[in-house]
Amino acid sequence: MKRVQQGFTLIELMIVVAIIGILAAVALPAYQNYMSRSQATEAVVLLGGLKVPLAEAVGNLPLSDACSTADAVAEVKDAAGVITTPSKAAGALNASNGLVLAGKYVGTIAPTVNGNECKLKATFKADTNSSIANKYVEFTYTSSNGSWSCKTDLDAKVKPSSCDKV
């Protein structure tokens, strides 16, 4: 007499569970790396958006003024009409210029001047993915030759390919 199978055997169910466990063990770390890389990309995008405004400002202002978030200063004259404080344009990275200096994962973008270089350092927030939290991506503009470089302290598995490891 033929027996009709009424369902799955225990061994068949155990095999399916084992396969799902193996797939999950491979997929979860890959997904975490993907999320870290996508979050790290925000810094590159934000910094990339500052390249043109900064380069344009360097053409019109001294590097120390262009590479700053300083507010504009209005000209001040004394009672005799003598200028006591000359006017000064706002820095290229001033909030009044409408540039984006922070994001969902990037807490701040801070400019610093070092000789003929303007460094724009994007620092990630502490509450982001643990592989990028409190780390940075830094774009450096060299005014003498108009070149840009990038460096970061991100791990190799999540760092942007355009940046060198520090």
DRENTOR-891628 format. One record per atom (N, C-alpha, C): y, z, x negated; residue in one letter. Coordinates in Angstrom, 2 decimals. Layout:
REM residues N
NODE        py        pz        px   type
NODE         Y         Z         X      A
...
END
This chain:
REM residues 166
NODE        py        pz        px   type
NODE     -1.17      0.00     -0.82      M
NODE      0.00      0.00      0.00      M
NODE      1.25      0.00     -0.88      M
NODE      2.25     -0.75     -0.46      K
NODE      3.49     -0.85     -1.22      K
NODE      4.42      0.30     -0.85      K
NODE      5.08      0.84     -1.92      R
NODE      6.08      1.89     -1.68      R
NODE      7.47      1.28     -1.79      R
NODE      8.30      1.53     -0.85      V
NODE      9.67      1.05     -0.87      V
NODE     10.52      2.13     -1.54      V
NODE     11.30      1.69     -2.50      Q
NODE     12.13      2.65     -3.22      Q
NODE     13.22      3.16     -2.30      Q
NODE     13.45      4.45     -2.31      Q
NODE     14.38      5.07     -1.39      Q
NODE     15.70      5.48     -2.05      Q
NODE     15.98      5.10     -3.27      G
NODE     17.21      5.51     -3.95      G
NODE     17.03      5.44     -5.45      G
NODE     17.91      6.10     -6.14      F
NODE     17.87      6.09     -7.59      F
NODE     17.08      7.28     -8.09      F
NODE     16.41      7.05     -9.20      T
NODE     15.68      8.16     -9.82      T
NODE     16.66      8.99    -10.64      T
NODE     16.24     10.15    -11.00      L
NODE     17.09     11.05    -11.78      L
NODE     17.45     10.43    -13.13      L
NODE     16.52      9.78    -13.76      I
NODE     16.79      9.18    -15.07      I
NODE     17.82      8.06    -14.96      I
NODE     17.77      7.29    -13.89      E
NODE     18.75      6.22    -13.69      E
NODE     20.16      6.81    -13.51      E
NODE     20.26      7.87    -12.77      L
NODE     21.56      8.51    -12.58      L
NODE     22.08      9.11    -13.89      L
NODE     21.19      9.70    -14.68      M
NODE     21.60     10.27    -15.96      M
NODE     22.09      9.18    -16.92      M
NODE     21.47      8.03    -16.88      I
NODE     21.89      6.92    -17.74      I
NODE     23.30      6.46    -17.35      I
NODE     23.56      6.35    -16.07      V
NODE     24.89      5.94    -15.60      V
NODE     25.95      6.95    -16.02      V
NODE     25.66      8.24    -15.86      V
NODE     26.60      9.27    -16.26      V
NODE     26.85      9.22    -17.76      V
NODE     25.82      8.99    -18.56      A
NODE     25.98      8.91    -20.02      A
NODE     26.85      7.71    -20.40      A
NODE     26.65      6.58    -19.75      I
NODE     27.46      5.39    -20.03      I
NODE     28.93      5.65    -19.69      I
NODE     29.19      6.27    -18.56      I
NODE     30.57      6.58    -18.16      I
NODE     31.20      7.56    -19.15      I
NODE     30.44      8.55    -19.61      G
NODE     30.94      9.50    -20.60      G
NODE     31.30      8.83    -21.91      G
NODE     30.47      7.91    -22.36      I
NODE     30.75      7.18    -23.61      I
NODE     32.01      6.33    -23.47      I
NODE     32.12      5.63    -22.35      L
NODE     33.30      4.80    -22.12      L
NODE     34.58      5.65    -22.06      L
NODE     34.50      6.80    -21.43      A
NODE     35.66      7.68    -21.35      A
NODE     36.04      8.22    -22.73      A
NODE     35.05      8.53    -23.55      A
NODE     35.32      9.04    -24.89      A
NODE     36.02      8.01    -25.76      A
NODE     35.78      6.74    -25.51      V
NODE     36.44      5.67    -26.26      V
NODE     37.79      5.34    -25.65      V
NODE     37.87      5.32    -24.33      A
NODE     39.08      4.86    -23.64      A
NODE     40.23      5.86    -23.72      A
NODE     39.96      7.15    -23.62      L
NODE     41.04      8.13    -23.60      L
NODE     41.87      8.15    -24.90      L
NODE     41.27      8.18    -26.09      P
NODE     42.09      8.12    -27.31      P
NODE     42.86      6.80    -27.42      P
NODE     42.25      5.71    -27.01      A
NODE     42.94      4.43    -27.06      A
NODE     44.15      4.44    -26.13      A
NODE     44.01      5.06    -24.96      Y
NODE     45.11      5.16    -24.02      Y
NODE     46.22      6.05    -24.57      Y
NODE     45.87      7.14    -25.23      Q
NODE     46.88      8.02    -25.83      Q
NODE     47.67      7.28    -26.91      Q
NODE     46.99      6.50    -27.75      N
NODE     47.68      5.70    -28.77      N
NODE     48.60      4.68    -28.12      N
NODE     48.14      4.06    -27.07      Y
NODE     48.95      3.08    -26.34      Y
NODE     50.22      3.74    -25.80      Y
NODE     50.09      4.92    -25.21      M
NODE     51.25      5.62    -24.65      M
NODE     52.22      6.02    -25.77      M
NODE     51.71      6.49    -26.89      S
NODE     52.57      6.87    -28.00      S
NODE     53.34      5.67    -28.54      S
NODE     52.64      4.55    -28.70      R
NODE     53.30      3.33    -29.20      R
NODE     54.37      2.85    -28.23      R
NODE     54.08      2.91    -26.94      S
NODE     55.07      2.45    -25.96      S
NODE     56.29      3.36    -25.95      S
NODE     56.09      4.67    -26.13      Q
NODE     57.21      5.60    -26.18      Q
NODE     58.02      5.40    -27.47      Q
NODE     57.35      5.13    -28.58      A
NODE     58.03      4.91    -29.85      A
NODE     58.86      3.63    -29.82      A
NODE     58.45      2.68    -29.02      T
NODE     59.17      1.42    -28.91      T
NODE     60.57      1.62    -28.34      T
NODE     60.76      2.65    -27.54      E
NODE     62.08      2.90    -26.95      E
NODE     63.14      3.06    -28.04      E
NODE     62.82      3.74    -29.12      A
NODE     63.79      3.94    -30.20      A
NODE     64.20      2.62    -30.82      A
NODE     63.24      1.75    -31.05      V
NODE     63.53      0.44    -31.65      V
NODE     64.41     -0.39    -30.72      V
NODE     64.13     -0.33    -29.43      V
NODE     64.92     -1.08    -28.46      V
NODE     66.36     -0.55    -28.41      V
NODE     66.52      0.77    -28.33      L
NODE     67.86      1.34    -28.28      L
NODE     68.65      1.05    -29.56      L
NODE     68.02      1.22    -30.70      L
NODE     68.69      0.94    -31.97      L
NODE     69.02     -0.54    -32.11      L
NODE     68.12     -1.39    -31.66      G
NODE     68.36     -2.83    -31.71      G
NODE     69.58     -3.23    -30.90      G
NODE     69.81     -2.55    -29.80      G
NODE     70.97     -2.83    -28.96      G
NODE     72.29     -2.42    -29.60      G
NODE     72.25     -1.63    -30.65      L
NODE     73.46     -1.19    -31.33      L
NODE     73.82     -2.08    -32.52      L
NODE     72.94     -2.98    -32.90      K
NODE     73.18     -3.81    -34.08      K
NODE     74.44     -4.67    -33.96      K
NODE     74.54     -5.44    -32.90      V
NODE     75.67     -6.36    -32.74      V
NODE     76.99     -5.61    -32.59      V
NODE     77.09     -4.60    -31.71      P
NODE     78.36     -3.88    -31.62      P
NODE     78.79     -3.23    -32.94      P
NODE     77.83     -2.72    -33.68      L
NODE     78.17     -2.08    -34.96      L
NODE     78.62     -3.11    -35.98      L
NODE     77.90     -4.21    -36.10      A
NODE     78.27     -5.25    -37.06      A
NODE     79.65     -5.82    -36.73      A
NODE     79.93     -5.99    -35.45      E
NODE     81.25     -6.48    -35.04      E
NODE     82.34     -5.47    -35.39      E
NODE     82.08     -4.21    -35.14      A
NODE     83.07     -3.17    -35.45      A
NODE     83.32     -3.07    -36.95      A
NODE     82.29     -3.25    -37.76      V
NODE     82.46     -3.18    -39.21      V
NODE     83.36     -4.32    -39.68      V
NODE     83.34     -5.44    -38.97      G
NODE     84.24     -6.55    -39.32      G
NODE     85.69     -6.25    -39.01      G
NODE     85.95     -5.32    -38.10      N
NODE     87.32     -5.03    -37.67      N
NODE     87.84     -3.67    -38.13      N
NODE     86.95     -2.75    -38.48      L
NODE     87.33     -1.38    -38.83      L
NODE     86.68     -0.98    -40.15      L
NODE     87.21      0.04    -40.80      P
NODE     86.49      0.59    -41.96      P
NODE     85.12      1.13    -41.52      P
NODE     84.17      1.11    -42.41      L
NODE     82.81      1.54    -42.08      L
NODE     82.78      2.96    -41.51      L
NODE     83.59      3.85    -42.06      S
NODE     83.58      5.24    -41.59      S
NODE     84.06      5.35    -40.14      S
NODE     84.93      4.46    -39.71      D
NODE     85.38      4.46    -38.31      D
NODE     84.38      3.73    -37.42      D
NODE     83.85      2.62    -37.91      A
NODE     82.93      1.83    -37.11      A
NODE     81.63      2.58    -36.84      A
NODE     81.14      3.27    -37.84      C
NODE     79.87      3.99    -37.74      C
NODE     80.12      5.42    -37.31      C
NODE     80.71      5.59    -36.14      S
NODE     80.99      6.94    -35.66      S
NODE     81.06      6.96    -34.15      S
NODE     81.02      8.16    -33.61      T
NODE     81.17      8.36    -32.17      T
NODE     82.54      8.96    -31.86      T
NODE     83.45      8.92    -32.84      A
NODE     84.76      9.55    -32.69      A
NODE     85.56      8.92    -31.55      A
NODE     86.36      9.75    -30.92      D
NODE     87.25      9.29    -29.86      D
NODE     88.45      8.57    -30.47      D
NODE     89.09      7.73    -29.67      A
NODE     90.32      7.07    -30.09      A
NODE     91.43      8.11    -30.21      A
NODE     92.34      7.89    -31.12      V
NODE     93.48      8.78    -31.31      V
NODE     94.75      7.99    -31.03      V
NODE     95.57      8.50    -30.13      A
NODE     96.84      7.84    -29.81      A
NODE     97.89      8.19    -30.86      A
NODE     98.80      7.27    -31.06      E
NODE     99.89      7.48    -32.02      E
NODE    100.80      8.61    -31.52      E
NODE    101.18      9.49    -32.44      V
NODE    102.06     10.62    -32.09      V
NODE    103.31     10.52    -32.95      V
NODE    104.48     10.66    -32.29      K
NODE    105.76     10.63    -33.00      K
NODE    106.48     11.96    -32.79      K
NODE    107.26     12.33    -33.78      D
NODE    108.06     13.55    -33.63      D
NODE    109.35     13.22    -32.88      D
NODE    110.23     14.20    -32.75      A
NODE    111.47     14.03    -31.99      A
NODE    112.36     12.95    -32.57      A
NODE    112.29     12.73    -33.88      A
NODE    113.12     11.72    -34.53      A
NODE    112.50     10.33    -34.46      A
NODE    111.34     10.22    -33.87      G
NODE    110.67      8.92    -33.76      G
NODE    109.79      8.56    -34.94      G
NODE    109.57      9.51    -35.84      V
NODE    108.73      9.27    -37.01      V
NODE    107.27      9.51    -36.61      V
NODE    106.42      8.60    -37.00      I
NODE    104.99      8.71    -36.67      I
NODE    104.38      9.85    -37.49      I
NODE    103.87     10.85    -36.78      T
NODE    103.22     11.97    -37.46      T
NODE    101.70     11.80    -37.49      T
NODE    101.17     11.13    -36.48      T
NODE     99.74     10.83    -36.42      T
NODE     99.58      9.37    -36.04      T
NODE     99.03      8.56    -36.94      P
NODE     98.85      7.15    -36.59      P
NODE     97.72      6.98    -35.58      P
NODE     97.78      5.90    -34.84      S
NODE     96.71      5.63    -33.88      S
NODE     95.44      5.23    -34.61      S
NODE     94.34      5.48    -33.96      K
NODE     93.04      5.17    -34.56      K
NODE     92.11      4.74    -33.44      K
NODE     91.41      3.63    -33.65      A
NODE     90.49      3.13    -32.63      A
NODE     89.27      4.03    -32.52      A
NODE     88.65      3.99    -31.35      A
NODE     87.41      4.76    -31.15      A
NODE     86.31      4.18    -32.03      A
NODE     85.40      5.03    -32.44      G
NODE     84.25      4.56    -33.20      G
NODE     83.41      3.59    -32.38      G
NODE     82.69      2.72    -33.04      A
NODE     81.89      1.72    -32.33      A
NODE     80.86      2.36    -31.42      A
NODE     80.41      3.56    -31.76      L
NODE     79.36      4.22    -30.98      L
NODE     79.92      5.27    -30.02      L
NODE     81.20      5.21    -29.75      N
NODE     81.83      6.13    -28.81      N
NODE     81.32      5.87    -27.40      N
NODE     81.21      6.92    -26.60      A
NODE     80.69      6.80    -25.23      A
NODE     81.54      5.86    -24.38      A
NODE     82.83      5.74    -24.69      S
NODE     83.70      4.87    -23.91      S
NODE     83.35      3.39    -24.05      S
NODE     82.58      3.04    -25.06      N
NODE     82.16      1.65    -25.27      N
NODE     80.96      1.27    -24.42      N
NODE     80.38      2.23    -23.72      G
NODE     79.27      1.95    -22.81      G
NODE     77.93      1.70    -23.48      G
NODE     77.76      2.11    -24.71      L
NODE     76.49      1.92    -25.40      L
NODE     75.52      3.05    -25.05      L
NODE     74.24      2.72    -25.04      V
NODE     73.21      3.70    -24.69      V
NODE     72.75      4.40    -25.97      V
NODE     72.96      5.71    -26.04      L
NODE     72.62      6.49    -27.24      L
NODE     71.53      7.52    -26.99      L
NODE     70.85      7.43    -25.87      A
NODE     69.73      8.33    -25.55      A
NODE     68.88      7.63    -24.50      A
NODE     67.65      8.10    -24.35      G
NODE     66.75      7.49    -23.38      G
NODE     65.79      8.50    -22.81      G
NODE     64.73      8.00    -22.23      K
NODE     63.73      8.88    -21.63      K
NODE     62.98      9.67    -22.70      K
NODE     62.71      9.05    -23.83      Y
NODE     61.96      9.69    -24.91      Y
NODE     62.83      9.99    -26.12      Y
NODE     63.90      9.22    -26.31      V
NODE     64.82      9.44    -27.42      V
NODE     65.89     10.41    -26.96      V
NODE     66.02     11.53    -27.67      G
NODE     67.01     12.54    -27.30      G
NODE     68.40     12.16    -27.74      G
NODE     68.55     11.72    -28.99      T
NODE     69.85     11.38    -29.53      T
NODE     69.75     10.23    -30.52      T
NODE     70.86      9.53    -30.67      I
NODE     71.04      8.58    -31.76      I
NODE     72.30      9.04    -32.49      I
NODE     72.14      9.45    -33.74      A
NODE     73.25      9.99    -34.51      A
NODE     73.60      9.07    -35.67      A
NODE     74.89      8.70    -35.78      P
NODE     75.30      7.86    -36.91      P
NODE     75.77      8.70    -38.10      P
NODE     75.51      8.22    -39.30      T
NODE     76.04      8.83    -40.52      T
NODE     76.40      7.72    -41.49      T
NODE     77.43      7.96    -42.29      V
NODE     77.86      6.99    -43.30      V
NODE     77.51      7.55    -44.67      V
NODE     76.92      6.69    -45.49      N
NODE     76.56      7.06    -46.85      N
NODE     76.95      5.88    -47.75      N
NODE     78.10      5.97    -48.39      G
NODE     78.58      4.86    -49.23      G
NODE     78.88      3.64    -48.39      G
NODE     78.19      2.53    -48.66      N
NODE     78.40      1.31    -47.88      N
NODE     77.30      1.12    -46.82      N
NODE     76.65      2.22    -46.44      E
NODE     75.58      2.16    -45.44      E
NODE     75.93      2.99    -44.21      E
NODE     75.55      2.45    -43.07      C
NODE     75.66      3.17    -41.80      C
NODE     74.23      3.41    -41.32      C
NODE     73.86      4.66    -41.17      K
NODE     72.52      5.01    -40.73      K
NODE     72.56      5.45    -39.27      K
NODE     71.72      4.86    -38.46      L
NODE     71.59      5.23    -37.05      L
NODE     70.21      5.85    -36.87      L
NODE     70.17      7.15    -36.62      K
NODE     68.90      7.88    -36.55      K
NODE     68.60      8.28    -35.11      K
NODE     67.53      7.71    -34.57      A
NODE     67.07      8.05    -33.22      A
NODE     65.99      9.11    -33.34      A
NODE     66.23     10.26    -32.74      T
NODE     65.28     11.37    -32.79      T
NODE     64.63     11.54    -31.43      T
NODE     63.31     11.65    -31.41      F
NODE     62.57     11.79    -30.16      F
NODE     62.68     13.22    -29.63      F
NODE     62.61     13.34    -28.33      K
NODE     62.67     14.64    -27.67      K
NODE     61.40     15.45    -27.99      K
NODE     61.50     16.75    -27.85      A
NODE     60.37     17.64    -28.13      A
NODE     59.30     17.56    -27.06      A
NODE     59.65     17.14    -25.84      D
NODE     58.67     17.12    -24.75      D
NODE     57.98     15.77    -24.57      D
NODE     58.04     14.91    -25.58      T
NODE     57.33     13.63    -25.52      T
NODE     55.90     13.82    -26.03      T
NODE     55.17     12.73    -26.13      N
NODE     53.81     12.75    -26.64      N
NODE     53.79     13.45    -28.00      N
NODE     52.79     14.26    -28.26      S
NODE     52.75     15.09    -29.47      S
NODE     52.79     14.28    -30.77      S
NODE     52.38     13.02    -30.75      S
NODE     52.39     12.23    -31.98      S
NODE     53.78     11.68    -32.31      S
NODE     54.75     11.78    -31.39      I
NODE     56.11     11.33    -31.70      I
NODE     57.16     12.42    -31.50      I
NODE     56.79     13.56    -30.96      A
NODE     57.76     14.62    -30.67      A
NODE     58.50     15.05    -31.93      A
NODE     59.83     15.12    -31.83      N
NODE     60.73     15.54    -32.90      N
NODE     60.69     14.66    -34.14      N
NODE     60.12     13.48    -34.06      K
NODE     60.13     12.55    -35.18      K
NODE     61.28     11.57    -34.99      K
NODE     61.46     10.65    -35.93      Y
NODE     62.62      9.78    -35.85      Y
NODE     62.31      8.34    -36.27      Y
NODE     63.21      7.44    -35.85      V
NODE     63.27      6.06    -36.33      V
NODE     64.71      5.86    -36.76      V
NODE     64.91      5.30    -37.95      E
NODE     66.26      5.15    -38.49      E
NODE     66.51      3.71    -38.91      E
NODE     67.58      3.12    -38.37      F
NODE     68.04      1.80    -38.78      F
NODE     69.21      2.02    -39.74      F
NODE     69.23      1.27    -40.85      T
NODE     70.30      1.36    -41.82      T
NODE     70.96      0.01    -41.98      T
NODE     72.28     -0.03    -41.77      Y
NODE     73.08     -1.25    -41.94      Y
NODE     73.81     -1.14    -43.27      Y
NODE     73.62     -2.13    -44.13      T
NODE     74.31     -2.18    -45.41      T
NODE     75.45     -3.18    -45.28      T
NODE     76.68     -2.68    -45.32      S
NODE     77.84     -3.53    -45.04      S
NODE     78.11     -4.55    -46.15      S
NODE     77.69     -4.27    -47.38      S
NODE     77.97     -5.19    -48.48      S
NODE     77.24     -6.52    -48.34      S
NODE     76.05     -6.51    -47.72      N
NODE     75.32     -7.77    -47.55      N
NODE     74.92     -8.04    -46.09      N
NODE     75.28     -7.15    -45.18      G
NODE     75.00     -7.36    -43.76      G
NODE     73.53     -7.24    -43.37      G
NODE     72.74     -6.55    -44.19      S
NODE     71.30     -6.44    -43.90      S
NODE     70.98     -5.16    -43.14      S
NODE     69.87     -5.20    -42.44      W
NODE     69.35     -4.05    -41.70      W
NODE     68.00     -3.67    -42.26      W
NODE     67.71     -2.39    -42.30      S
NODE     66.38     -1.92    -42.67      S
NODE     65.99     -0.80    -41.71      S
NODE     64.71     -0.50    -41.70      C
NODE     64.20      0.51    -40.78      C
NODE     63.23      1.40    -41.53      C
NODE     63.29      2.70    -41.21      K
NODE     62.29      3.62    -41.73      K
NODE     62.01      4.67    -40.66      K
NODE     60.87      5.32    -40.80      T
NODE     60.44      6.28    -39.79      T
NODE     59.48      7.29    -40.40      T
NODE     59.33      8.42    -39.71      D
NODE     58.31      9.39    -40.12      D
NODE     57.16      9.43    -39.12      D
NODE     57.07      8.41    -38.28      L
NODE     55.97      8.31    -37.31      L
NODE     54.65      8.03    -38.02      L
NODE     53.56      8.46    -37.43      D
NODE     52.24      8.18    -37.97      D
NODE     51.99      6.68    -37.96      D
NODE     51.16      6.20    -38.87      A
NODE     50.89      4.77    -38.99      A
NODE     50.34      4.16    -37.71      A
NODE     49.59      4.93    -36.94      K
NODE     48.96      4.37    -35.73      K
NODE     49.96      4.11    -34.61      K
NODE     51.15      4.72    -34.67      V
NODE     52.14      4.52    -33.60      V
NODE     53.45      3.94    -34.10      V
NODE     53.67      3.84    -35.40      K
NODE     54.95      3.37    -35.90      K
NODE     55.16      1.90    -35.60      K
NODE     56.39      1.50    -35.35      P
NODE     56.69      0.08    -35.15      P
NODE     56.37     -0.71    -36.41      P
NODE     55.86     -1.90    -36.25      S
NODE     55.45     -2.69    -37.43      S
NODE     56.64     -3.09    -38.30      S
NODE     57.86     -3.07    -37.77      S
NODE     59.03     -3.44    -38.55      S
NODE     59.56     -2.31    -39.42      S
NODE     58.99     -1.12    -39.29      C
NODE     59.50      0.04    -40.06      C
NODE     58.54      0.43    -41.18      C
NODE     59.14      0.86    -42.29      D
NODE     58.36      1.37    -43.41      D
NODE     58.06      2.84    -43.20      D
NODE     56.93      3.28    -43.69      K
NODE     56.56      4.70    -43.64      K
NODE     57.37      5.43    -44.71      K
NODE     57.93      6.57    -44.35      V
NODE     58.72      7.36    -45.29      V
NODE     57.79      8.11    -46.23      V
END
